[in-house]
Amino acid sequence: MSDEILALNSGSSSIKFAVFTATAAPVQRFHGIVSGLGAGAAFSAFDASGEPLPGALPASDAATPLTHESALAWLFEWLASIGGGGQVLAAGHRVVHGGARFAEPARLDSGIVARLEKLVPMAPLHQPYDLSAIKTLMKLRPELPQVACFDTAFHRTVPALAQTFALPREMTAAGVRRYGFHGLSYEYIAGVLPQHLGARAEGRVVVAHLGNGASMCALRARRSIATTMGMTALDGLMMGTRSGAIDPGVLFYLMREYSLGADEVEDLLYHRSGLLGVSGVSSDMRELLASKDSRAREAVELFAYRAARELGSLAAALGGLDALVFTAGIGERAAPVRAMICEQARWLGVELDAVANESHRAVISSAGSRVTVCVMPTDEEIVIARHTCRLLGIGARSLSDLGRTNS
C-alpha cells in the first residue's frame, strides 16, 4: 500500500479527516469523522466507494472524556491498523485564518503557530481547534511534517480597496480589514470551472458556498475579487446559527437595553441567530424545509433573500454575471433554496430549468438563460492534500492538477 497524506479539519467537538495517497496526483483512500468529543464520542469512516469501514473508539464517559489529543492518538492507531502497510508522511490542516501575512500554505513550526494564535480573536469558533490539532500532533508525532492551508489565502487577490473598512487608517494598518473565508472550497471550484463552463470560466462568476457556514465569492479569471465574509466568519450571509451582516448599532442597543456583555453578544450572534434564531426550530436546512411551521418557512425565505441580495452586490462588483455556481451542503442538495435565489435573480438574466434543478443536475439553468447556473460538489480535502504534497515535495506535481495556481 502506498504512503499517505492525512488531511485534518478540527472543530470544537469533532475531527474530520481524509487520507490520500502520497503521489503526484493524490487520490482519496477514505475519509471519516470523530464526532461528539467528550463523553459518548462517535466514529464513522468510509472508503472511496462509500462503503463503511470498521473502527471502535475507546470508551469514554464524563470521568474519562475523549479529548482532541486522545482522539488524534487513537486515529493514528486506527490508520496503522487499516492502512495495509503504508505510513502517514505528512498532515495538512485546514486553518481558518491566516491574516494578512499568509497568502499561501505554510509548513508549520512553533514560530508560525505562535503567529496564528494571535489571530484567534478573528476566528474564535475555529482557530483554537485548528491550532489544538496542530500542537497535539507536534507533541504526539514531533517528526511528522505539518502544513497549514488557510481559508483566507484565496482572497488575498481581492483589491485593496475592497478589503478596506471605513475606519481610521491606523486600524486598517493594524489588520482590521476584510479577509474572506471558505477559500479552500473556492479554490477547488475555481480549479474545475473550465470543465463545466469552458471559456466562460474566465469570466464573471459568483460561487455560492451555502452550508451551515455560508458565503459567496465573486471570481474574475478564476481569482477572488470580492466576497461576503469580512474580518471574521460572522459577516455576510445568514447562516445556520450565525446572524451574518448586521447593523453595528444593533449591538450597542443590545448591550445597553439588555445589559449584554461582549461575550454574551458574541454567543448570540455566533450560536443563537441565523436559521436557528429566526425559526426557533432548527439550524438544519433539511429540517426547516420539511417543517410546516410558518417560522421555519420564514427562516428559509430570509436565507434565500439575503443570498439573492448579496448576489446582486457581487454582480455589481464584477460588472455583470456570466455564471452562478452553487456548492456545499445547502447549495448542492437544497433545490428549493436554489430555486428561491434564482427566482430573485431573474433581473440578472438567470433562468432556471425547474426539472434540472429538482434532479440536481450539473447545469440547472434553462437553454435560453443568459447566465449559466451550475451545481458543483466541492472538495476542500483534496486541495489540502495537493498543497501538502507540493509544499513538502512529496511526489506531487504543481497545482495544475487543480486547473490553476494560487501563488
Helices and strands as residue ranges (DSSP letters): E 4-10, E 15-21, E 28-35, E 42-47, H 68-82, E 88-95, E 106-107, H 110-117, G 120-122, H 127-140, E 146-150, G 153-157, H 160-163, H 169-173, H 183-197, G 198-202, E 204-210, E 214-220, E 223-227, H 248-257, H 262-271, H 274-279, H 285-290, H 294-318, E 323-327, H 328-333, H 335-343, G 346-348, H 354-358, E 372-375, H 380-392, G 399-402
